[in-house]
Amino acid sequence: MTDTAVLRADATPSAPALVIRPWCMQDVPALVEACRDPALRHWTGSSVENDADAVRWVRAQQRGWAVGDRFGFAVLEAQLDPTHGQLVGNVVLKEVASGKPSAEVGYWTAAHARGRGVAPRALEALTGWAFDTLGAGRLKRLELLHQVDNSASCRVAQKSRYEFDSLLPAAPPSFPLDGHLHIRCRDA
């Protein structure tokens, strides 16, 4: 896999198309701005407070690509130049390991872009890419986890055809409440 993967999600009647590409240093200012949102900070546990934090975060995403265990994508509204649209979210494939038949997906949407189907469209693009890129013999299922009180994430899972699988017990401090496990299998 390379860090040159660029995914796309079609426009809807109420929202522009999306370009989904690996994070880069030019995203730092927009990342800092997005992480100022209290709701985003609550659900992600974000520790991006300033440019230095954002640089560290982007470098961590880039290391994930280099190692091959985490593939983070900036989600941008499409413009004429597909690499310079407005940042509207993040989608990630994580917990990827050689020989492991499953991986986890995650996402967030910037406050100014919520309610426009950003997360489901980006997640659908990531899901297709993950299954196609990691090959038929390796990745068999993707897992989506969220706290039980995060109804927006539950709706994203349902819209993206991730079926509810089970209730997960709380695991403080990183997962302080019970959670839902949603699963999407390769042929779903």
C-alpha positions as CSV (number, residue, x, y, z in Angstrom):
1,M,0.0,0.0,0.0
2,T,1.1,3.5,-0.6
3,D,0.3,6.9,0.8
4,T,-0.8,8.0,-2.6
5,A,-4.3,6.4,-2.3
6,V,-7.0,8.9,-3.2
7,L,-10.6,7.8,-2.7
8,R,-13.7,9.5,-3.8
9,A,-17.3,9.7,-2.7
10,D,-20.0,11.0,-5.0
11,A,-21.9,14.2,-4.4
12,T,-25.5,14.1,-3.0
13,P,-28.3,16.5,-3.8
14,S,-27.4,18.4,-0.7
15,A,-23.6,17.9,-0.4
16,P,-20.5,18.1,-2.6
17,A,-18.4,15.1,-3.6
18,L,-15.6,14.1,-1.2
19,V,-11.9,13.5,-1.8
20,I,-10.4,11.2,0.7
21,R,-6.6,11.2,0.9
22,P,-3.8,10.5,3.3
23,W,-3.2,13.3,5.9
24,C,-0.4,15.8,5.1
25,M,1.3,18.7,6.8
26,Q,-0.9,21.3,4.8
27,D,-3.8,19.9,6.9
28,V,-2.4,21.1,10.2
29,P,-4.3,24.5,10.4
30,A,-7.7,22.9,9.5
31,L,-7.1,20.0,11.9
32,V,-6.4,22.4,14.8
33,E,-9.7,24.3,13.9
34,A,-11.7,21.0,13.7
35,C,-10.4,19.8,17.0
36,R,-11.6,22.9,18.8
37,D,-15.1,21.5,18.6
38,P,-16.2,20.2,22.1
39,A,-18.3,17.4,20.6
40,L,-15.4,16.1,18.6
41,R,-13.1,16.3,21.6
42,H,-15.6,14.4,23.7
43,W,-16.0,11.5,21.3
44,T,-12.4,11.2,20.1
45,G,-10.5,12.2,23.2
46,S,-8.6,14.5,20.8
47,S,-5.4,16.0,22.2
48,V,-4.9,18.4,19.3
49,E,-4.7,21.8,21.0
50,N,-2.3,23.7,18.7
51,D,-0.1,23.4,15.6
52,A,2.6,21.4,17.4
53,D,0.0,18.8,18.5
54,A,-1.5,18.7,15.0
55,V,2.0,18.2,13.5
56,R,2.6,15.3,15.9
57,W,-0.9,13.8,15.0
58,V,-0.3,14.1,11.3
59,R,3.2,12.5,11.6
60,A,1.6,9.6,13.6
61,Q,-0.9,9.1,10.7
62,Q,2.1,9.1,8.3
63,R,3.9,6.5,10.4
64,G,0.9,4.3,10.3
65,W,1.0,4.3,6.6
66,A,4.8,3.6,6.6
67,V,4.4,0.7,9.0
68,G,1.2,-0.6,7.4
69,D,-0.9,-0.9,10.5
70,R,-3.0,2.3,10.4
71,F,-4.3,4.2,7.3
72,G,-5.7,7.6,8.2
73,F,-7.4,9.7,5.6
74,A,-8.4,13.4,5.6
75,V,-11.9,13.8,4.1
76,L,-12.2,17.0,2.0
77,E,-15.0,18.6,0.0
78,A,-14.0,18.2,-3.6
79,Q,-12.8,21.3,-5.5
80,L,-11.0,21.8,-8.7
81,D,-7.7,20.8,-7.1
82,P,-8.6,17.5,-5.4
83,T,-5.8,17.7,-2.8
84,H,-6.8,21.2,-1.4
85,G,-10.5,21.0,-0.6
86,Q,-12.0,22.1,2.7
87,L,-11.4,19.6,5.5
88,V,-14.7,18.0,6.6
89,G,-13.6,14.9,8.5
90,N,-11.3,11.9,9.1
91,V,-11.7,8.2,8.3
92,V,-9.2,5.6,9.4
93,L,-8.5,1.9,9.0
94,K,-6.6,0.7,12.1
95,E,-5.5,-2.4,13.9
96,V,-4.3,-3.9,10.6
97,A,-1.9,-6.8,11.1
98,S,-0.5,-9.4,8.7
99,G,-2.6,-12.6,8.9
100,K,-5.3,-10.9,11.0
101,P,-8.7,-11.4,9.3
102,S,-10.2,-8.2,10.8
103,A,-9.4,-4.5,11.3
104,E,-11.2,-1.6,12.9
105,V,-12.6,1.5,11.3
106,G,-13.1,4.9,12.8
107,Y,-14.2,8.4,11.7
108,W,-15.2,11.9,12.7
109,T,-16.9,14.8,11.0
110,A,-16.0,18.4,11.5
111,A,-18.8,20.4,13.2
112,H,-19.4,22.6,10.1
113,A,-20.0,19.6,7.9
114,R,-22.3,17.4,10.1
115,G,-25.7,16.4,8.8
116,R,-24.5,16.2,5.2
117,G,-23.6,12.4,5.0
118,V,-19.9,13.0,5.2
119,A,-19.1,10.1,7.6
120,P,-21.3,7.4,5.8
121,R,-19.9,8.3,2.4
122,A,-16.3,8.4,3.6
123,L,-16.7,5.2,5.5
124,E,-18.2,3.5,2.4
125,A,-15.2,4.6,0.3
126,L,-12.8,3.4,3.0
127,T,-14.6,0.1,3.4
128,G,-14.4,-0.7,-0.4
129,W,-10.7,0.4,-0.5
130,A,-9.8,-1.8,2.6
131,F,-11.4,-4.9,1.2
132,D,-10.0,-4.3,-2.3
133,T,-6.5,-3.3,-1.2
134,L,-5.9,-5.9,1.5
135,G,-6.9,-8.7,-0.8
136,A,-9.4,-11.4,-0.8
137,G,-7.3,-13.8,1.3
138,R,-6.5,-11.4,4.1
139,L,-9.2,-9.1,5.4
140,K,-12.5,-10.7,6.0
141,R,-14.3,-8.2,8.3
142,L,-14.2,-4.7,9.5
143,E,-15.3,-3.7,13.0
144,L,-16.8,-0.4,14.1
145,L,-17.0,0.4,17.8
146,H,-18.8,3.3,19.6
147,Q,-20.1,4.1,23.0
148,V,-23.8,3.3,23.5
149,D,-24.6,7.0,24.0
150,N,-23.2,8.0,20.6
151,S,-26.3,7.7,18.5
152,A,-24.8,9.6,15.6
153,S,-22.1,6.9,15.2
154,C,-24.8,4.2,15.4
155,R,-26.6,5.9,12.5
156,V,-23.4,6.0,10.5
157,A,-22.8,2.3,11.1
158,Q,-26.4,1.5,10.0
159,K,-26.2,3.7,6.9
160,S,-22.8,2.1,6.0
161,R,-24.2,-1.5,6.3
162,Y,-22.2,-2.3,9.5
163,E,-24.5,-4.7,11.3
164,F,-24.9,-4.5,15.1
165,D,-23.1,-7.5,16.5
166,S,-22.8,-7.2,20.3
167,L,-22.8,-5.0,23.4
168,L,-19.3,-4.4,24.7
169,P,-18.6,-3.8,28.4
170,A,-17.0,-0.5,29.4
171,A,-13.2,-0.4,29.4
172,P,-12.2,2.8,31.3
173,P,-10.5,5.1,30.8
174,S,-10.4,5.0,27.0
175,F,-13.9,3.5,26.7
176,P,-15.8,4.7,29.8
177,L,-19.2,3.4,28.9
178,D,-20.6,0.2,27.4
179,G,-20.3,0.2,23.6
180,H,-21.7,-1.3,20.4
181,L,-19.7,-3.5,18.1
182,H,-20.9,-3.3,14.5
183,I,-19.4,-5.6,11.8
184,R,-19.2,-5.5,8.0
185,C,-18.0,-8.6,6.3
186,R,-16.2,-8.7,3.0
187,D,-19.1,-9.7,0.9
188,A,-21.8,-7.5,2.6
